[in-house]
Amino acid sequence: MQKKHLAAMCALLVAFGAFMVLPPALAEETYGAETDTAQRGVWSPLNRLRLLLYILRNGEPSTLTGDAVAIQGHILVMDLDGDLENVIMPGSWVLDGQVITLEGLYGGYMSGGEVTIHTLRVEYVRETKTVTVNFGYKVTVGGDTAEAVLPFNIKLP
């Protein structure tokens, strides 16, 4: 009698495991809305958390000083002595006790002057290429300093 119960439990566990693994694998083929969401660049919260943890573990503090050339979405393009560098920037900033958008910060303070941006820099090096990503968290223009509105604080030793 014990062996029958053990066999039934094993079969139940295998069925439950298949139930947990197969629906997400089949969902991409079955439902077009989920693949459309993935193609638009919407990330799941788990993937965002993984990316954040990777940046926090591997990011090194860096300072970029140059001219702000353009902004598109959350990407700021800077001219650093003739080289263009892209910086990923948060959408909200605190400047003089007021919360402003990235577009407001760029239009009102960053365009036309020298900008210093404090970033976490992540480099991924392979044999034939190097990919560098900068995540901005603090902007200084003249005497004004704006800090990013983030769910965590970045303090350097």
Secondary structure as GFF3:
##gff-version 3
##sequence-region A 1 157
A	DSSP	alpha_helix	2	30	.	.	.	ID=ss1
A	DSSP	alpha_helix	32	39	.	.	.	ID=ss2
A	DSSP	alpha_helix	45	58	.	.	.	ID=ss3
A	DSSP	beta_strand	60	72	.	.	.	ID=ss4
A	DSSP	beta_strand	75	80	.	.	.	ID=ss5
A	DSSP	beta_strand	83	88	.	.	.	ID=ss6
A	DSSP	beta_strand	92	95	.	.	.	ID=ss7
A	DSSP	beta_strand	98	101	.	.	.	ID=ss8
A	DSSP	alpha_helix	102	105	.	.	.	ID=ss9
A	DSSP	pi_helix	106	110	.	.	.	ID=ss10
A	DSSP	beta_strand	114	125	.	.	.	ID=ss11
A	DSSP	beta_strand	130	141	.	.	.	ID=ss12
A	DSSP	beta_strand	144	148	.	.	.	ID=ss13
###
